[in-house]
Amino acid sequence: MDVDVLVVGAGPAGSTVAEQLARRGHGVLVVEEHPRVGIPVQCAGLVSQRVLSLAGSNALVRTAVRGATVFGPSLGAVSFKAAEPRAFVIDRGALDVHLADRAARAGAEFRTSTRFDRLARTEGGRNVVQLTGPDRASLEVRARLVVGADGVSSAVARAFRLRRPVEILPAFEAEFPRAPGDAETVEVYLGRSISPGLFGWWIPDGQGGARVGVAVDADGTPARVYFERLLVHLERRFGQALVSPTAFLVSGIPVGLIPRAHGPGVLLVGDAAAQVKPLSGGGIYTGMRCAQLAASVAHEALARGDLSAGALAAYDRAWRAELGEEFRRALYLRRVFQRLNDADLDRLVAALQGSRLAATIVAFGDIDFPTHVARQLLRQSPSLVRLMPKALGAWVSPGTGQVPALEFERRK
């Protein structure tokens, strides 16, 4: 079987690049290892208006979110709420189906229950890859370009010898049909005992329930252990236990910048390229936007008949020019955050409780570009900088052109 483009993975990034290339007249085959697109669900599904605009649909929205409350380890909290929605909780599986359907209507072919196995060889300017389809049937596909959109443990990245992210954070989430809490507010939980390395979350589902989960450092303790601790924390917070979960999500979140997301005849997009926001672990917007950039570069390369690494390097230049600085700053702040102990985290929450800082969060808050508000807050609040004076002071100094170096050392 011969195609112009083989896309491995039918998540938001894979279906976006497939739709864009099929619409431009290229022959596109998308393979998805699971029997159905959108199952299992891959993330919590809290997105910005940018994602809805890229998807071209508001029908996926279950509820709008106007505010957030951040809890320290001792359950001290800081809250803010805007007059208008700042994020949206969506039907995450339906997003995958919607985007795959849009790609199929543009002309892309989809095959489910089909796994990418290996790059067999290159032949006549094409990648010859081995797939395993339903009933373990073997299929050989010759593709001018392979796009790896196959997630954090990307088989395409391994096959083409593209280096992996520096960290993979284990995550565990459950959906509860009934949960107390503000239906317009997301809750974030900090603390080394429940969410070392990132945070725990409570996200309203728009139907009286919530999505509750954690993403944590890979320290050898299963993420589910931390999740169970978060449930105890939430019982203290609400005065009642969350019971009868209806679904579970186990996943890994890639954090870090890989050296290259391209090679001869190959591009990586989404989680496979670690195009994930380091401060939140979210990757839907960044993956879809990078998929658009990948499609533009791929279209030009296919039209010229040049799929060399040199030709496809324009993709890395494009997405790093648009998102690279945000990622670098977020990675720096993540390293600072990792060095804070529970007492520091409680002080962080206390320092944010002033009304002036809450107003800054409302004015500058953006879930896709969180370092914008972080920098504003640090410039306004000396008490925040004092948590890590050398590291944070260097980052917010006027005229700082680059993110400073930071040696990792966790505070006890």
C-alpha positions in Angstrom: 0.0 0.0 0.0 1.4 3.4 -1.0 0.5 6.7 0.6 1.9 10.2 0.7 1.6 10.5 4.5 1.2 7.9 7.2 -0.1 9.4 10.5 0.3 7.2 13.5 -2.2 8.1 16.2 -5.7 9.6 15.9 -5.6 12.0 18.8 -6.1 15.8 18.4 -2.6 16.3 16.9 -2.7 13.4 14.6 -6.2 14.1 13.2 -5.3 17.8 12.8 -2.3 17.2 10.7 -4.2 14.5 8.7 -7.1 16.9 8.0 -4.8 19.7 6.9 -2.8 17.5 4.5 -5.8 15.7 3.1 -7.5 19.0 2.4 -4.4 20.1 0.4 -4.8 17.0 -1.8 -2.3 14.5 -0.3 -3.1 10.9 0.2 -3.2 10.3 4.0 -3.6 7.2 6.0 -4.2 7.4 9.8 -3.7 4.4 11.9 -4.9 4.1 15.5 -4.0 1.2 17.8 -7.2 1.2 19.8 -10.5 -0.2 18.4 -12.3 3.1 18.6 -11.1 6.7 18.2 -11.4 8.6 21.5 -11.3 5.6 23.8 -9.6 5.4 26.2 -9.8 9.1 27.1 -6.3 10.6 27.3 -6.5 13.7 29.6 -8.7 15.8 31.9 -10.2 17.9 29.1 -9.8 21.4 30.4 -9.1 23.7 27.4 -9.0 27.3 26.3 -11.1 29.0 23.7 -8.1 28.5 21.3 -8.8 24.8 21.3 -12.5 25.3 20.5 -11.5 27.6 17.7 -9.0 25.1 16.2 -11.6 22.4 16.5 -14.3 24.7 14.9 -17.0 23.6 17.4 -18.4 24.7 20.8 -20.6 21.6 20.9 -17.9 19.7 22.8 -18.3 22.0 25.9 -19.8 20.5 29.0 -19.3 23.6 31.2 -17.4 26.8 31.4 -14.9 27.7 34.1 -14.5 31.2 35.3 -12.2 30.8 38.3 -9.6 28.7 40.2 -8.7 28.0 43.8 -5.2 26.9 44.7 -4.8 25.0 48.0 -1.5 24.7 49.8 -0.5 21.6 51.7 -2.2 22.9 54.9 -5.4 23.7 52.9 -4.8 27.5 53.0 -6.2 28.8 49.7 -6.2 31.6 47.2 -9.1 32.1 44.8 -9.9 34.2 41.8 -12.9 34.4 39.5 -13.3 36.4 36.3 -16.4 37.9 34.9 -16.2 35.8 31.8 -15.2 32.1 31.1 -11.4 31.5 31.2 -11.5 27.8 30.3 -13.9 25.1 29.2 -14.4 21.5 30.3 -15.0 19.4 27.2 -16.1 15.9 26.3 -12.5 14.8 25.6 -13.4 11.6 23.7 -15.9 13.5 21.6 -13.1 15.9 20.6 -11.1 13.1 19.2 -14.1 11.7 17.3 -15.0 15.2 15.9 -11.4 15.9 14.7 -11.1 12.4 13.1 -14.5 12.8 11.4 -13.3 16.2 10.0 -10.1 14.6 8.7 -12.1 11.7 7.1 -14.4 14.2 5.4 -11.3 16.0 4.0 -10.2 12.7 2.5 -8.0 11.0 5.0 -8.4 7.2 5.5 -8.6 5.8 9.0 -7.8 2.3 10.2 -8.4 1.4 13.8 -7.0 -1.6 15.8 -3.9 -1.0 13.8 -0.4 -0.7 15.4 2.8 0.8 14.0 5.5 -1.9 14.6 8.7 -0.8 12.9 10.4 1.0 10.1 11.4 -1.9 7.9 13.6 0.0 5.4 13.7 3.0 3.1 13.1 2.3 -0.6 12.8 4.7 -3.5 12.6 7.8 -1.3 9.8 6.2 0.8 9.7 4.8 4.3 8.5 1.2 4.3 6.8 0.5 7.6 5.3 -2.6 9.1 1.9 -2.4 10.7 -0.2 -5.0 12.6 -3.9 -4.7 12.0 -7.0 -6.4 13.3 -6.7 -10.2 13.9 -2.9 -9.6 13.9 -2.8 -9.3 10.2 0.5 -7.8 8.9 0.4 -4.8 6.5 3.3 -3.1 4.8 2.9 0.6 3.9 5.1 2.7 1.8 4.9 6.4 2.8 6.8 9.5 1.6 6.3 10.9 5.1 5.6 9.4 8.5 4.0 11.6 11.2 4.4 10.3 14.7 1.3 11.4 16.8 1.4 8.3 18.9 1.9 9.8 22.4 4.4 9.8 25.2 5.8 6.3 24.4 6.0 7.0 20.7 6.9 3.9 18.7 7.6 6.2 15.7 10.2 8.2 17.7 11.9 5.0 18.7 11.9 3.6 15.2 13.4 6.8 13.7 15.9 7.2 16.7 14.6 10.6 17.8 15.4 11.2 21.5 12.7 11.2 24.1 11.6 13.8 26.7 13.7 14.2 29.8 10.8 13.5 32.2 7.6 11.4 32.0 5.2 12.3 34.8 2.8 9.5 35.9 -0.8 10.6 36.1 -3.9 9.0 37.6 -7.4 10.4 37.3 -11.0 9.3 38.2 -14.4 10.6 37.3 -16.9 10.9 40.1 -20.6 11.3 39.2 -21.3 13.4 42.4 -18.9 15.8 44.0 -19.4 18.9 46.1 -17.7 22.1 44.9 -18.2 25.2 42.8 -19.3 24.2 39.3 -17.5 27.2 37.8 -14.2 26.8 39.6 -11.2 24.5 39.1 -9.3 23.4 42.2 -5.6 22.8 42.3 -3.9 21.0 45.2 -0.2 21.5 46.1 1.9 19.4 48.5 4.7 16.9 48.5 2.7 14.2 50.1 -0.1 14.2 47.5 1.4 15.7 44.3 5.2 15.9 44.3 6.5 17.6 41.1 3.2 19.0 39.8 -0.3 19.1 41.4 -3.6 17.5 42.1 -6.8 18.7 40.5 -10.6 18.8 40.9 -12.4 19.8 37.7 -16.2 20.1 37.5 -17.7 18.0 34.8 -20.8 20.2 34.2 -23.1 17.4 35.4 -22.7 17.6 39.1 -19.6 15.5 39.3 -15.9 16.1 38.9 -12.7 14.8 37.4 -10.1 14.3 40.1 -6.5 13.4 39.6 -2.8 13.9 40.2 0.4 14.1 38.1 3.6 13.5 40.0 7.3 13.0 39.8 8.4 9.5 38.7 9.8 8.7 42.2 8.9 5.0 42.2 5.6 5.4 44.1 2.6 4.7 41.8 0.5 7.7 40.9 -2.5 5.9 42.3 -1.0 6.0 45.8 -0.8 9.8 45.6 -4.4 9.9 44.1 -5.7 8.0 47.2 -3.9 10.6 49.4 -5.6 13.4 47.5 -9.0 11.8 48.1 -8.3 11.9 51.8 -7.3 15.5 51.4 -10.5 16.2 49.6 -12.5 14.5 52.3 -11.0 17.0 54.8 -11.8 19.9 52.4 -15.4 18.9 51.7 -16.4 17.2 54.9 -17.4 14.1 52.9 -15.8 11.4 50.8 -16.0 11.1 47.0 -17.4 7.7 46.2 -18.3 5.4 43.2 -15.9 6.5 40.5 -17.2 5.7 37.0 -14.0 5.8 35.0 -10.2 5.8 35.5 -7.4 7.3 33.4 -3.8 6.2 33.7 -1.3 8.1 31.6 2.1 9.7 31.3 2.9 13.3 30.7 6.1 14.2 28.8 7.9 17.2 30.1 11.0 18.6 28.4 12.3 19.8 25.0 13.6 17.1 22.8 16.5 18.1 20.5 14.6 17.4 17.2 11.0 16.6 16.2 12.0 15.8 12.7 14.3 13.6 10.6 14.5 12.3 7.1 10.9 11.5 6.1 9.5 11.9 9.6 7.9 14.5 11.9 6.7 14.2 15.5 3.7 16.1 16.8 1.9 16.4 20.2 2.9 14.3 23.1 5.3 12.3 20.9 7.3 15.6 20.5 6.8 16.6 24.1 4.8 19.6 23.0 3.2 19.8 26.4 3.0 22.8 28.8 5.5 22.1 31.6 3.6 24.0 34.3 0.2 22.3 33.7 0.9 19.1 31.7 -1.8 20.2 29.2 -1.0 19.5 25.5 -4.2 19.8 23.5 -3.7 23.3 22.2 0.0 23.1 21.8 -0.3 19.7 20.0 -3.0 20.9 17.6 -1.2 24.2 16.9 2.1 22.3 16.2 0.2 19.9 14.0 -0.9 22.8 11.9 2.7 24.0 11.5 3.8 20.5 10.7 1.2 20.2 8.0 2.3 23.5 6.4 6.0 22.4 6.3 5.0 18.9 5.1 2.9 20.2 2.3 5.7 22.3 0.9 8.2 19.5 1.3 5.8 17.0 -0.5 5.1 19.5 -3.3 8.9 20.0 -3.8 9.6 16.3 -3.6 12.2 16.9 -0.8 11.5 15.1 2.5 15.1 15.3 3.7 15.9 16.3 7.3 17.1 19.7 6.0 13.8 20.4 4.3 11.7 19.2 7.3 13.8 21.2 9.8 11.6 24.2 9.0 9.0 22.5 11.2 11.2 22.6 14.3 12.1 26.2 13.6 8.5 27.2 13.2 7.0 25.6 16.3 10.0 26.6 18.5 9.7 30.2 17.2 6.1 30.3 18.3 6.2 28.3 21.5 9.8 27.6 22.4 10.4 30.6 24.7 7.2 29.9 26.7 8.3 26.3 27.1 11.8 27.3 28.2 10.5 29.8 30.8 7.9 27.2 32.0 10.6 24.6 32.4 12.7 27.0 34.4 9.8 27.8 36.7 9.0 24.1 37.0 12.6 23.5 38.2 12.1 26.3 40.8 8.8 24.8 41.9 10.3 21.3 42.3 12.7 22.8 44.9 10.0 24.1 47.2 9.0 22.1 50.3 5.6 22.1 51.8 6.3 25.1 54.1 7.4 27.0 51.0 4.2 26.0 49.1 2.1 27.3 52.0 4.0 30.5 52.0 3.5 30.7 48.2 -0.3 30.4 48.6 -0.3 33.0 51.5 1.7 35.5 49.4 -0.9 35.2 46.6 -3.8 36.1 48.8 -3.6 39.8 48.3 -6.4 41.4 46.3 -3.9 43.2 44.1 -2.3 39.9 43.0 -5.7 38.3 42.5 -6.5 41.1 40.1 -3.3 40.4 38.2 -4.2 36.8 37.8 -7.6 37.7 36.4 -6.1 40.3 34.1 -3.1 38.2 32.8 -4.1 34.6 33.4 -3.9 32.3 30.3 -3.9 28.5 30.7 -1.9 28.2 27.4 0.7 30.8 28.3 1.0 30.7 32.1 4.4 32.2 32.4 3.0 35.6 31.4 1.0 35.9 34.6 3.8 34.3 36.6 6.3 37.0 35.6 3.8 39.7 36.4 3.2 38.3 39.8 6.8 38.0 40.6 7.5 41.6 39.6 4.6 42.8 41.9 5.4 40.7 44.9 8.8 40.7 46.7 7.5 38.0 49.1 7.2 35.6 46.1 10.7 36.3 45.0 12.0 35.7 48.5 11.0 32.0 48.2 13.9 31.6 45.8 15.7 34.9 45.7 18.5 34.0 43.4 16.6 31.9 40.9 13.4 34.1 40.7 15.2 37.4 41.0 17.4 36.4 38.0 14.3 35.4 36.0 12.4 38.7 36.5 15.3 41.1 36.2 14.8 43.8 33.6 16.6 43.1 30.4 16.8 39.3 31.0 17.0 37.9 27.5 17.4 34.2 28.3 16.2 31.8 31.0 19.0 31.5 33.6 20.6 28.2 34.4 19.4 26.5 37.5 20.9 23.5 39.3 18.4 21.1 40.7 18.3 20.9 44.5 15.1 20.1 46.4 14.6 22.0 49.7 13.9 19.8 52.7 
